[in-house]
Amino acid sequence: MSLRLRVILLVALVLFVSMALGAAVVGVKARRVLDAELDAGLIGARQTVASAYEDLPQSDHPARDLRQLVATFDGNRHVQAQLVLPGGKVAFASHTQSLGLPPPGWFAHLLALDPPDIALPVPHTGFGPATLILNPTPALDVRAAWSEFLALIGGLVSMAVIGLVMVYLVIGAAFRPFTVLAQRFGQIGAGDYTGRVEENGPPELRRLQQGFNRMAAQLAASTTRNHLLTEQMVRLQEEERADIARDLHDEIGPHLFAVSLDAEMIARLQEAGDHAAVAERLQDIQSAVRHMQMQVRDLLGRLRPTQVTEFGLKVALEDLLRFWHGRQPGIAFTLSLPAETLPETCAEVAYRIVQESVNNAVRHGRPHNIAILIRLSDGALEVMVKDDGAGTGAASSASGSGLGLVGMRERVQASGGTLTYGPDRDGWTVKACLGLTKGVA
């Protein structure tokens, strides 16, 4: 059942209960009014009869006067007059007028009145002994009251129906913004974050609309960032694959070829009996294998820094800096680490921040010095990488042309931290503040 229909039914129930209570109150008051009207009618009837009895003894035609007296009560809704002769015979009786529909039993019982009859003996006249009986007729009053009650209820029901129709229309207009919100939520559920709602109406509704628009905008921005990050990750993977292929070709390929040549040469020297030359060739093969092992270890370290989890952050960072110093001997690296053992999750994120920052600085900034500072401060882990390079390449990376700082931002946000970066007087600085998920040792 819709909320709109529930509100309409609730309003209808309130109206029905109000009408029922009102009808009960009206019924009680109507009974009192009918009782008062009946008493007033009997009093008036007795006064009419008393006035007629004063002149009746001097009448020269008492039968005619008595008939006229009874006839004065024709159409009276409260009292019926009867002239009763000795022996109970009714000589004359007034005619009552029944108006309206007969009431149901419950209504008649609610307004039930049973006043006694009033017997007024006729004065001694030539008519003879007789009695004028005034019979109260409350049933006629109840019937008239029932007709008035039906008219009242009909009017109330008509007004209630009109009111419900107006409430239905007003609620429909008031709920229209919620209908629009429901439609927009359905679009968001289907993955469409472009829909927005107009911010109008009462303050409570405007706050809801503003919250929805902010949520939709954040979801759209998050989706865009995720798509961008996915594209950048794919592009980075391709770049890493190209780098690995290049290293395999440039470093391992020639040594494999050299090992193959040395192995062929050993076979020839063995046939020739030149054992001294065989030993020399074996040493060359061992040297080439050691070189290839180092290259493979470097490649594995670039793909996954297992040293972070196996040997700790200090060993992993020293190995990283050793890798870059071997390829960029003109750069001076400084490293400052806390003495405490960091949680594995924080150490992994810290390593990735340093790895990406140093990579950006070396590739784009052309620095002479790179300083790495990792410390504990106020229950958080601060990671700062500062270089004195030009910073143009890093700024380009920050603008979204590569994974670079975007990837670092995603890692830091995923760990509940904050990341800041930008140029300063001496070059470029990257600073991250990470919350410690576990206590340090």
C-alpha positions in Angstrom: 0.0 0.0 0.0 1.4 3.4 -1.0 2.1 6.1 1.6 -0.3 8.4 -0.1 -3.2 5.9 0.2 -2.2 5.2 3.9 -2.5 8.9 4.7 -5.8 9.1 2.9 -7.2 6.1 4.9 -5.8 7.6 8.1 -7.6 10.9 7.5 -10.8 9.0 6.6 -10.6 7.1 9.8 -10.1 10.3 11.8 -13.1 11.8 10.0 -15.2 8.7 10.7 -14.4 8.6 14.4 -15.1 12.4 14.6 -18.4 11.9 12.9 -19.3 9.0 15.2 -18.5 11.0 18.3 -20.3 14.0 17.0 -23.4 11.9 16.2 -23.4 10.5 19.7 -23.1 13.9 21.2 -25.9 15.2 18.9 -28.0 12.2 19.9 -27.7 13.0 23.6 -28.5 16.6 23.0 -31.4 15.8 20.7 -33.0 13.6 23.4 -32.9 16.5 25.8 -34.3 18.8 23.2 -37.1 16.4 22.3 -37.9 16.0 26.0 -38.1 19.7 26.4 -40.2 20.2 23.3 -42.6 17.4 24.4 -43.0 19.0 27.8 -43.6 22.4 26.2 -46.2 20.9 23.8 -48.1 19.2 26.7 -48.0 22.4 28.7 -49.3 24.4 25.7 -52.0 21.8 25.1 -53.2 21.9 28.7 -53.4 25.7 28.5 -55.4 25.5 25.3 -57.8 23.0 26.8 -58.1 25.0 30.1 -59.0 28.1 28.1 -61.6 26.3 26.1 -63.1 24.7 29.2 -63.7 28.2 30.8 -66.1 29.1 28.0 -67.6 25.7 27.5 -70.3 25.8 30.2 -71.9 28.9 28.6 -71.9 27.4 25.1 -75.2 26.7 23.4 -73.6 24.0 21.3 -71.0 22.2 23.5 -70.6 19.2 21.0 -69.5 21.6 18.3 -67.1 23.4 20.6 -65.6 20.1 21.8 -65.1 19.0 18.2 -63.4 22.3 17.3 -61.2 22.0 20.4 -60.1 18.5 19.4 -59.6 19.8 15.8 -57.2 22.5 17.0 -54.7 19.6 17.6 -54.8 18.4 14.0 -51.2 18.2 12.7 -49.7 18.7 16.2 -46.4 16.7 16.2 -46.3 16.5 20.0 -49.8 15.8 21.2 -52.9 14.0 20.0 -56.2 14.9 21.5 -59.1 12.4 22.0 -62.6 13.0 23.4 -63.5 9.8 25.2 -67.1 9.0 26.2 -68.0 6.8 29.2 -67.2 3.2 28.3 -64.0 4.1 26.4 -65.6 5.1 23.1 -63.7 7.8 21.3 -66.0 10.5 20.0 -63.5 12.7 18.4 -59.7 12.5 17.8 -57.2 14.8 16.2 -55.3 13.8 13.2 -51.5 13.6 13.4 -49.1 14.1 10.4 -46.3 11.6 10.0 -43.3 13.2 8.3 -40.0 11.6 7.3 -38.7 8.0 7.2 -39.2 5.6 10.1 -36.0 5.5 12.2 -34.0 2.3 12.9 -34.4 0.6 16.2 -31.1 1.8 17.6 -32.0 5.4 16.9 -35.5 5.1 18.4 -34.0 3.4 21.4 -31.5 6.2 21.8 -34.3 8.9 21.8 -36.9 6.8 23.5 -39.4 9.0 25.5 -42.5 7.6 27.3 -44.4 10.5 29.0 -47.8 9.6 30.6 -51.2 10.6 29.0 -53.0 13.6 30.5 -56.8 13.1 31.2 -58.9 16.3 31.5 -62.6 15.7 32.4 -65.0 17.8 30.4 -67.0 20.3 32.5 -70.7 19.6 33.1 -72.5 20.7 29.9 -75.4 19.5 27.8 -72.9 17.2 26.0 -72.8 14.8 28.9 -69.9 13.3 30.8 -66.7 12.9 28.8 -62.9 13.1 29.2 -60.4 14.9 26.9 -57.2 12.8 26.8 -54.0 14.4 25.6 -51.7 11.6 24.3 -48.0 12.6 23.9 -46.6 11.4 20.5 -42.8 11.1 20.9 -42.6 8.7 18.0 -43.4 11.5 15.6 -40.7 13.6 17.1 -38.2 10.8 16.8 -39.1 10.3 13.1 -38.7 14.0 12.5 -35.4 13.9 14.3 -34.3 10.9 12.2 -35.0 12.8 9.0 -33.0 15.8 10.3 -30.2 13.4 11.3 -30.0 11.9 7.9 -29.9 15.3 6.3 -27.1 16.3 8.7 -25.1 13.1 8.1 -25.6 13.5 4.3 -24.1 16.9 4.5 -21.2 15.8 6.6 -20.4 12.8 4.4 -20.5 15.1 1.3 -18.1 17.5 3.0 -15.9 14.6 4.1 -15.8 13.2 0.6 -14.9 16.7 -0.8 -12.3 17.1 1.9 -10.7 13.7 1.2 -10.6 14.5 -2.5 -8.8 17.8 -1.7 -6.5 16.0 0.8 -5.7 13.4 -1.9 -4.8 16.2 -4.4 -2.8 18.2 -1.8 -0.9 15.1 -0.6 -0.2 14.2 -4.3 1.3 17.6 -4.9 3.2 17.4 -1.6 4.5 13.9 -2.3 5.5 14.7 -5.9 9.1 15.7 -4.9 9.4 12.3 -3.1 8.2 10.5 -6.2 10.9 12.3 -8.2 13.4 11.3 -5.6 12.3 7.7 -5.8 12.7 7.8 -9.6 16.2 9.3 -9.2 17.2 6.6 -6.6 16.0 4.0 -9.1 18.3 5.5 -11.7 21.2 5.5 -9.3 20.5 1.8 -8.5 20.7 1.2 -12.2 24.1 2.9 -12.4 23.1 6.2 -13.8 24.4 9.0 -11.6 23.6 12.0 -13.8 20.1 12.6 -12.5 19.5 15.5 -10.1 16.5 16.9 -8.4 15.3 20.5 -8.0 16.0 22.0 -4.6 12.8 23.7 -3.6 10.0 23.3 -1.0 10.2 23.4 2.8 13.6 23.4 4.5 13.3 19.7 5.5 12.7 18.7 1.9 15.4 21.0 0.6 17.9 19.4 2.9 16.9 16.0 1.6 17.2 17.1 -2.0 20.6 18.8 -1.4 21.8 15.6 0.3 20.7 13.5 -2.7 22.4 15.8 -5.2 25.6 15.7 -3.2 25.5 11.9 -3.0 24.8 11.6 -6.7 27.7 14.0 -7.5 30.1 12.1 -5.3 29.0 8.8 -6.8 29.5 10.2 -10.3 32.9 11.6 -9.4 33.9 8.4 -7.7 32.9 6.4 -10.7 34.8 8.7 -13.0 37.9 8.4 -10.8 37.5 4.6 -10.7 37.3 4.5 -14.5 40.3 6.8 -14.8 42.3 4.7 -12.3 41.4 1.5 -14.1 42.6 3.0 -17.4 45.8 4.3 -15.7 46.4 0.9 -14.1 46.1 -0.8 -17.4 48.4 1.7 -19.0 50.9 1.3 -16.1 50.8 -2.5 -16.5 51.6 -2.1 -20.2 54.5 0.2 -19.3 55.7 -2.2 -16.6 55.5 -5.1 -19.1 57.4 -3.0 -21.7 60.1 -2.2 -19.0 60.4 -5.8 -18.0 60.6 -6.9 -21.6 63.3 -4.3 -22.3 65.2 -5.4 -19.2 64.9 -9.0 -20.2 66.1 -8.2 -23.7 68.9 -5.8 -22.6 70.2 -7.6 -19.5 69.2 -11.2 -19.5 69.1 -11.9 -23.2 72.8 -11.2 -24.0 73.9 -13.2 -20.9 71.8 -16.2 -22.0 73.3 -15.9 -25.4 76.8 -15.7 -23.9 76.1 -18.8 -21.7 75.0 -20.7 -24.8 78.2 -19.7 -26.6 80.3 -20.7 -23.6 78.6 -24.0 -23.3 79.3 -24.8 -27.0 82.9 -23.6 -26.6 83.3 -25.9 -23.5 82.3 -28.9 -25.6 84.9 -28.0 -28.2 87.6 -27.3 -25.7 86.8 -30.6 -23.9 87.3 -32.5 -27.2 90.6 -30.6 -27.7 91.7 -31.4 -24.2 92.2 -27.7 -23.2 91.0 -28.1 -19.6 92.4 -24.7 -18.4 90.2 -22.9 -21.0 87.2 -25.0 -19.9 87.6 -23.8 -16.3 87.7 -20.2 -17.5 84.6 -20.6 -19.6 82.8 -22.2 -16.6 83.7 -19.1 -14.5 82.2 -16.9 -17.2 79.0 -19.0 -17.1 78.8 -18.7 -13.3 79.4 -14.9 -13.5 76.6 -14.5 -16.2 74.2 -16.6 -14.1 74.9 -14.5 -11.0 74.2 -11.4 -13.0 71.0 -12.8 -14.4 69.9 -13.8 -10.8 70.4 -10.2 -9.7 68.4 -8.9 -12.6 65.6 -11.4 -11.8 65.6 -10.4 -8.2 65.4 -6.7 -9.1 62.5 -7.5 -11.4 60.7 -9.4 -8.7 61.3 -6.6 -6.3 59.7 -4.1 -8.7 56.7 -6.4 -9.2 56.1 -7.1 -5.6 58.2 -5.9 -2.7 58.2 -9.1 -0.6 60.9 -7.5 1.5 58.3 -5.4 3.2 56.5 -8.4 4.7 59.5 -10.7 5.0 62.3 -8.4 6.1 60.6 -5.2 7.1 60.2 -1.7 5.7 63.8 -0.6 6.3 65.2 -3.4 4.2 62.7 -2.9 1.4 63.4 0.8 1.2 67.1 0.4 1.3 66.9 -2.2 -1.5 64.7 0.3 -3.5 67.2 3.1 -3.0 70.1 0.8 -3.9 68.3 0.0 -7.1 67.8 3.6 -8.1 71.3 4.7 -6.9 72.8 2.1 -9.1 71.0 3.6 -12.1 71.2 7.3 -11.0 74.5 7.7 -9.2 74.2 11.5 -9.4 71.2 11.5 -6.9 71.9 11.6 -3.2 69.3 9.7 -1.1 68.6 10.2 2.6 66.3 7.9 4.6 64.9 8.4 8.1 62.7 5.7 9.7 61.1 5.2 13.1 62.7 2.7 15.5 59.3 1.0 16.1 58.0 -1.9 14.0 55.0 -0.7 11.9 51.9 -2.7 11.1 52.1 -4.6 7.9 49.3 -2.7 6.2 50.8 0.7 7.0 54.3 -0.5 6.0 53.0 -1.7 2.6 51.2 1.6 1.9 54.3 3.6 3.1 56.5 1.6 0.8 54.3 2.2 -2.2 54.1 6.0 -1.5 57.9 6.2 -1.3 58.3 3.9 -4.4 56.0 6.1 -6.5 57.3 9.4 -5.2 60.9 8.4 -5.9 59.9 7.0 -9.3 58.2 10.3 -10.3 61.1 12.4 -9.0 63.7 10.4 -10.8 61.8 10.2 -14.1 60.4 13.7 -14.2 62.0 16.1 -11.7 65.8 15.6 -12.5 66.7 16.1 -8.8 70.1 16.0 -7.1 68.8 15.1 -3.6 65.8 13.1 -2.5 65.0 13.0 1.3 62.6 10.3 2.7 61.2 10.8 6.2 58.9 8.3 7.9 57.9 9.0 11.5 55.2 8.5 14.1 53.3 11.6 15.2 50.2 11.8 17.4 49.1 8.2 16.8 49.6 8.5 13.0 52.3 7.6 10.5 53.7 10.5 8.5 55.4 9.7 5.2 57.2 12.5 3.4 59.3 12.4 0.2 61.0 15.7 -0.7 63.2 16.3 -3.8 64.9 19.4 -5.2 64.0 18.7 -8.8 62.1 21.0 -11.2 58.8 19.3 -10.5 57.3 19.8 -13.9 57.0 16.1 -14.6 55.5 15.4 -11.2 53.0 18.2 -11.7 52.0 16.6 -15.0 51.6 13.3 -13.2 49.4 14.9 -10.6 47.2 16.4 -13.2 46.1 12.9 -14.3 48.3 12.0 -17.2 49.7 8.9 -15.4 48.9 6.7 -12.4 51.5 8.5 -10.3 50.0 10.6 -7.5 46.4 9.5 -8.4 47.3 5.9 -7.5 48.9 7.1 -4.2 45.8 9.1 -3.4 43.6 6.1 -3.9 45.9 4.0 -1.6 46.0 6.6 1.1 42.2 7.2 1.0 41.6 3.4 1.1 43.6 3.3 4.4 41.7 6.2 5.8 44.5 8.8 5.5 45.2 12.1 3.7 47.6 13.0 1.0 49.1 16.3 0.1 51.6 17.2 -2.6 52.9 20.1 -4.6 55.9 22.4 -5.3 57.7 24.3 -2.7 60.8 26.6 -2.6 63.2 23.8 -3.0 61.4 21.4 -5.4 58.5 19.0 -4.9 57.1 17.4 -1.7 54.7 14.5 -1.2 53.3 14.1 2.3 50.9 11.4 3.5 49.3 10.9 6.9 48.2 7.3 7.7 46.1 6.1 10.6 47.6 3.1 12.4 45.2 0.1 12.1 47.2 -1.7 14.8 49.5 -0.7 17.5 53.2 -0.4 16.8 55.8 -2.7 18.5 
